[in-house]
């Protein structure tokens, strides 16, 4: 509820102040209030304050405002390459509508089937959210988001393509189409998504994702990336991957078993793939050469 709505309902400034001090109203932001009991229930959740702030942004923006883009991704727990502090909303075209501080407005007419609800908030559907972000963000950021939504089974490629078909003449539509074509729900983290893009940018062939390999009787483990032709594996090392010494030792043992089976194994970190991608690509190419040579030697011995 906005101050204007409360005033129109017959509440004076003094009455609003009294209700707020008693806890019957909760002041979410300048000129925006929520029912006190509902606000306290919402604040009990880990992201309760953010939900109230989004509700306030919708309230002050007015009729037709819908949570979208980064804020919608936040509500769906879809990964973003970078954080957006402002509340992001989409509203129908209207003269004289200006965003307040902390609110980023996009203007568009949203079909009814592109809007749903999360709690009591109107929100763009997961598919529309991914397409909007793919249109307005960089290719990298769009792939991170699309991979995440596919991985979480919030969307399918068919749903993304159907939404994009309604936006083909909009700015960024060609980039969104490229994002959708490249997206792969088997990428298990933003790091893996960025790695896939880096492989492409560096001219490496596309790898298989999440493949079980190794062992004469049963697989040694599932690997992040695999180039079958070169018997080469690439593994991403996240910040917490080796925080547990036991896990680190298990990884070393697994690498050893894979190498014993004739596979090449290359590891890289977020810092390496984002800051020195050419070095990562060079390491993988060297592994290709070794892997191809080893495969030829193993074939020769078998013959």
Backbone torsions as a table, in degrees:
resi	resn	phi	psi	omega
1	UNK	NA	136.8	176.3
2	UNK	-94.5	164.5	176.8
3	UNK	-57.9	-39.7	179.8
4	UNK	-61.7	-41.1	179.4
5	UNK	-67.0	-40.9	178.1
6	UNK	-65.3	-40.9	179.1
7	UNK	-64.2	-42.1	179.2
8	UNK	-64.4	-26.5	178.6
9	UNK	-84.0	0.5	175.2
10	UNK	101.3	9.7	180.0
11	UNK	-91.1	126.9	175.6
12	UNK	-80.5	167.9	177.8
13	UNK	-60.0	-40.7	179.7
14	UNK	-64.1	-41.6	-179.9
15	UNK	-64.9	-41.4	177.8
16	UNK	-61.3	-42.9	178.4
17	UNK	-61.6	-40.5	179.7
18	UNK	-66.0	-45.5	179.8
19	UNK	-63.1	-35.0	178.9
20	UNK	-69.3	-44.3	-179.1
21	UNK	-66.1	-29.7	178.6
22	UNK	-80.9	-13.1	-179.1
23	UNK	90.8	3.1	177.3
24	UNK	-72.6	-28.2	172.1
25	UNK	-119.7	150.4	176.5
26	UNK	-121.8	124.5	-179.5
27	UNK	-81.5	111.0	-178.6
28	UNK	-82.1	-39.2	-179.3
29	UNK	-165.9	-174.5	-177.9
30	UNK	-59.9	115.6	176.6
31	UNK	76.4	13.7	-178.0
32	UNK	-133.0	131.8	-177.6
33	UNK	-131.0	153.8	174.8
34	UNK	-125.1	157.1	173.3
35	UNK	-56.8	130.4	-173.4
36	UNK	-58.8	-46.8	-177.8
37	UNK	-65.0	-44.7	179.4
38	UNK	-64.6	-37.1	179.0
39	UNK	-64.4	-42.7	-179.9
40	UNK	-65.5	-37.6	176.8
41	UNK	-63.8	-40.8	-180.0
42	UNK	-67.8	-41.2	-178.3
43	UNK	-66.8	-15.2	178.1
44	UNK	-70.6	-20.2	177.6
45	UNK	-81.2	156.7	-177.4
46	UNK	-59.9	-35.9	-178.7
47	UNK	-107.9	25.6	-175.5
48	UNK	-60.2	-42.1	-179.2
49	UNK	-62.8	-42.0	178.8
50	UNK	-62.6	-38.0	178.7
51	UNK	-64.7	-42.4	178.2
52	UNK	-64.1	-39.9	-179.7
53	UNK	-66.2	-37.1	176.0
54	UNK	-66.8	-41.0	177.4
55	UNK	-61.5	-39.1	178.1
56	UNK	-65.2	-40.7	179.7
57	UNK	-62.1	-41.8	178.3
58	UNK	-63.8	-42.1	-177.1
59	UNK	-63.4	-46.0	-176.1
60	UNK	-75.6	-24.1	179.5
61	UNK	-74.8	-34.3	172.4
62	UNK	105.1	-170.4	-172.6
63	UNK	-54.6	131.1	175.5
64	UNK	89.6	-4.9	-179.5
65	UNK	-70.7	135.3	-177.4
66	UNK	-132.7	135.3	175.1
67	UNK	-64.9	132.5	-174.1
68	UNK	-149.5	-176.9	173.4
69	UNK	49.6	-130.1	-174.4
70	UNK	-61.2	-38.7	-178.5
71	UNK	-67.6	-37.6	175.5
72	UNK	-65.7	-41.1	177.0
73	UNK	-59.1	-40.6	177.7
74	UNK	-59.2	-45.0	-178.7
75	UNK	-64.7	-32.4	179.9
76	UNK	-89.3	-1.6	-176.1
77	UNK	60.9	35.4	174.4
78	UNK	-85.4	135.3	-178.1
79	UNK	-64.6	142.9	173.5
80	UNK	-124.0	145.2	178.7
81	UNK	-70.1	-34.6	176.9
82	UNK	-139.7	152.2	-175.1
83	UNK	-81.3	141.7	175.2
84	UNK	-110.8	115.9	-177.8
85	UNK	-77.2	-33.9	-178.6
86	UNK	-74.3	150.7	170.7
87	UNK	-72.2	130.0	-178.4
88	UNK	-107.9	125.3	-177.0
89	UNK	-129.9	154.4	169.6
90	UNK	-117.5	134.5	178.7
91	UNK	-137.4	154.7	179.5
92	UNK	-65.9	153.9	-179.7
93	UNK	-57.2	132.0	177.8
94	UNK	-158.3	131.4	178.9
95	UNK	-67.7	143.6	173.1
96	UNK	82.3	3.8	178.8
97	UNK	-87.8	119.6	-179.4
98	UNK	-121.2	138.4	179.0
99	UNK	-74.1	143.8	172.8
100	UNK	-83.0	169.8	174.8
101	UNK	-58.7	136.5	179.6
102	UNK	84.8	4.4	178.4
103	UNK	-126.9	128.0	175.8
104	UNK	-108.9	120.4	-176.2
105	UNK	-101.5	135.4	167.6
106	UNK	-112.8	143.7	-178.4
107	UNK	-111.2	123.6	178.6
108	UNK	-167.9	154.6	171.9
109	UNK	-90.4	122.3	-176.6
110	UNK	-101.5	120.7	173.0
111	UNK	-60.1	152.3	-178.4
112	UNK	-56.5	-36.3	-177.3
113	UNK	-80.2	3.8	173.0
114	UNK	-100.4	4.1	-177.4
115	UNK	-126.1	136.9	175.9
116	UNK	-135.8	-161.7	179.3
117	UNK	-135.7	139.8	170.8
118	UNK	-119.3	110.6	-170.0
119	UNK	65.5	-122.5	178.9
120	UNK	-106.8	9.6	-176.7
121	UNK	-96.1	133.1	170.7
122	UNK	-73.7	129.1	-173.8
123	UNK	-139.5	143.5	172.8
124	UNK	-63.2	146.8	179.8
125	UNK	-61.8	160.0	177.5
126	UNK	-54.4	-41.4	-178.8
127	UNK	-65.5	-44.5	179.0
128	UNK	-65.4	-37.7	178.8
129	UNK	-60.4	-46.7	-179.1
130	UNK	-64.1	-43.7	-179.7
131	UNK	-64.7	-42.7	178.4
132	UNK	-60.0	-43.5	-179.9
133	UNK	-69.7	-37.2	178.0
134	UNK	-65.0	-30.7	178.3
135	UNK	-75.9	-36.4	-168.3
136	UNK	-101.7	-15.7	179.6
137	UNK	-104.4	177.2	176.4
138	UNK	-68.0	164.5	177.5
139	UNK	-56.7	-44.4	-179.4
140	UNK	-59.8	-49.5	-178.4
141	UNK	-63.6	-37.4	178.7
142	UNK	-64.9	-40.0	179.4
143	UNK	-66.7	-41.5	177.3
144	UNK	-55.7	-45.4	-178.7
145	UNK	-68.5	-46.1	-178.2
146	UNK	-65.5	-44.0	177.2
147	UNK	-57.2	-44.2	-178.2
148	UNK	-62.7	-46.6	-178.8
149	UNK	-64.2	-38.9	176.8
150	UNK	-66.7	-43.4	-179.5
151	UNK	-60.9	-39.3	-179.6
152	UNK	-81.5	1.2	179.1
153	UNK	59.0	33.2	174.3
154	UNK	-81.7	-24.6	-178.3
155	UNK	-142.5	166.0	168.5
156	UNK	-120.7	163.2	177.2
157	UNK	-63.1	-34.1	178.9
158	UNK	-63.4	-39.9	178.8
159	UNK	-67.2	-40.7	178.1
160	UNK	-63.2	-43.1	180.0
161	UNK	-64.0	-38.3	179.7
162	UNK	-65.3	-41.4	178.0
163	UNK	-66.4	-44.9	-179.0
164	UNK	-59.6	-32.0	-179.4
165	UNK	-61.6	-22.2	178.1
166	UNK	-87.9	-5.6	-175.0
167	UNK	-126.6	23.3	-170.7
168	UNK	-63.9	-25.2	-178.6
169	UNK	-97.0	4.9	-177.9
170	UNK	-84.5	155.7	177.8
171	UNK	-60.0	134.1	178.5
172	UNK	86.4	1.8	-176.8
173	UNK	-63.9	-38.0	179.3
174	UNK	-65.5	-40.2	177.4
175	UNK	-64.4	-40.9	178.8
176	UNK	-61.5	-39.4	178.0
177	UNK	-62.7	-39.9	178.3
178	UNK	-66.1	-39.4	178.3
179	UNK	-61.9	-47.1	-178.2
180	UNK	-62.6	-41.8	179.8
181	UNK	-63.5	-35.9	-175.3
182	UNK	-85.6	-24.7	-172.8
183	UNK	-58.8	146.6	-178.2
184	UNK	-148.9	116.1	-178.3
185	UNK	-68.8	-7.8	177.3
186	UNK	-78.1	-14.1	174.3
187	UNK	-69.2	122.7	-167.9
188	UNK	-95.5	2.0	-178.9
189	UNK	-165.2	162.2	173.1
190	UNK	-56.0	-35.2	178.2
191	UNK	-60.4	-43.4	179.0
192	UNK	-68.2	-35.7	177.5
193	UNK	-63.6	-46.4	179.0
194	UNK	-63.1	-38.6	179.2
195	UNK	-61.6	-42.8	180.0
196	UNK	-60.0	-41.8	179.3
197	UNK	-66.3	-40.8	179.9
198	UNK	-63.4	-41.9	176.8
199	UNK	-56.6	-45.0	-179.8
200	UNK	-63.6	-47.2	-177.1
201	UNK	-63.6	-31.4	-179.0
202	UNK	-88.7	3.9	175.8
203	UNK	81.5	15.2	177.2
204	UNK	-81.1	148.7	175.9
205	UNK	-65.6	154.7	-179.3
206	UNK	-68.8	131.2	179.1
207	UNK	-86.6	165.3	166.1
208	UNK	-79.8	150.3	-177.7
209	UNK	-113.3	142.3	172.9
210	UNK	52.9	61.9	-176.9
211	UNK	-106.7	136.0	174.8
212	UNK	-84.7	129.4	-173.9
213	UNK	-139.9	162.5	167.8
214	UNK	85.4	165.8	176.3
215	UNK	85.0	140.2	179.6
216	UNK	-83.8	-26.4	-179.0
217	UNK	-113.3	-31.2	178.6
218	UNK	-150.2	156.2	-177.9
219	UNK	-61.0	145.1	174.9
220	UNK	-76.2	-37.4	-179.8
221	UNK	177.6	171.7	177.6
222	UNK	-95.6	130.4	-176.5
223	UNK	-106.6	153.8	-177.5
224	UNK	-68.0	-50.3	-177.0
225	UNK	-135.2	142.0	-179.0
226	UNK	-143.8	128.5	172.6
227	UNK	-106.0	100.9	-171.7
228	UNK	-61.2	-41.6	-177.0
229	UNK	-59.4	-32.9	-175.6
230	UNK	-108.4	6.0	-178.3
231	UNK	47.2	44.5	-176.6
232	UNK	-118.5	135.7	-178.6
233	UNK	-115.6	140.4	170.9
234	UNK	-123.9	134.9	-178.9
235	UNK	-124.7	135.3	176.5
236	UNK	-89.8	140.8	179.9
237	UNK	-111.7	100.1	177.9
238	UNK	-72.8	170.1	-175.1
239	UNK	-60.9	-30.5	-175.2
240	UNK	-103.3	3.4	-171.6
241	UNK	-61.3	-36.0	-177.1
242	UNK	-114.3	20.6	177.3
243	UNK	-65.4	-30.8	178.6
244	UNK	-95.0	115.9	-179.2
245	UNK	-56.2	-37.1	179.5
246	UNK	-64.3	-39.1	179.2
247	UNK	-67.5	-37.7	178.5
248	UNK	-63.6	-43.8	179.0
249	UNK	-64.7	-38.6	178.8
250	UNK	-63.7	-37.9	178.7
251	UNK	-65.4	-43.1	178.9
252	UNK	-62.6	-41.0	179.2
253	UNK	-65.3	-40.7	-179.9
254	UNK	-64.2	-43.1	177.7
255	UNK	-58.9	-41.5	-179.6
256	UNK	-62.7	-43.4	179.5
257	UNK	-64.7	-40.1	179.0
258	UNK	-65.0	-41.4	179.2
259	UNK	-67.6	-35.4	176.2
260	UNK	-62.0	-29.4	178.6
261	UNK	-86.1	6.6	174.5
262	UNK	91.6	15.4	178.0
263	UNK	-96.1	146.0	169.9
264	UNK	-91.4	138.5	-177.4
265	UNK	-126.7	124.9	178.2
266	UNK	-120.7	131.9	176.8
267	UNK	-112.2	149.3	173.9
268	UNK	-151.8	159.5	-178.2
269	UNK	-109.1	173.6	174.9
270	UNK	-58.6	-44.7	-178.7
271	UNK	-61.3	-42.2	-178.3
272	UNK	-68.3	-43.6	-175.6
273	UNK	-72.7	-24.9	-179.2
274	UNK	-95.2	-29.0	-175.5
275	UNK	-102.5	-33.2	179.5
276	UNK	-132.2	58.5	-176.2
277	UNK	-60.7	-31.7	-179.1
278	UNK	-66.2	-30.9	177.6
279	UNK	-69.5	-40.5	176.8
280	UNK	-62.2	-45.1	179.8
281	UNK	-62.3	-39.5	179.1
282	UNK	-64.2	-39.7	178.9
283	UNK	-64.0	-39.0	180.0
284	UNK	-69.3	-39.5	178.5
285	UNK	-63.8	-39.8	176.5
286	UNK	-62.8	-40.1	177.4
287	UNK	-64.5	-36.3	175.8
288	UNK	-57.1	-45.7	-178.2
289	UNK	-63.3	-45.3	179.3
290	UNK	-65.2	-42.9	-178.1
291	UNK	-63.7	-42.2	179.1
292	UNK	-64.9	-40.4	179.5
293	UNK	-65.6	-44.3	179.5
294	UNK	-63.7	-38.8	179.6
295	UNK	-64.2	-40.1	178.8
296	UNK	-64.3	-42.6	179.7
297	UNK	-64.7	-40.8	180.0
298	UNK	-66.2	-37.5	179.0
299	UNK	-66.5	-38.3	178.5
300	UNK	-64.5	-41.7	177.9
301	UNK	-65.7	-37.7	-179.4
302	UNK	-67.5	-32.3	-179.2
303	UNK	-75.8	NA	NA
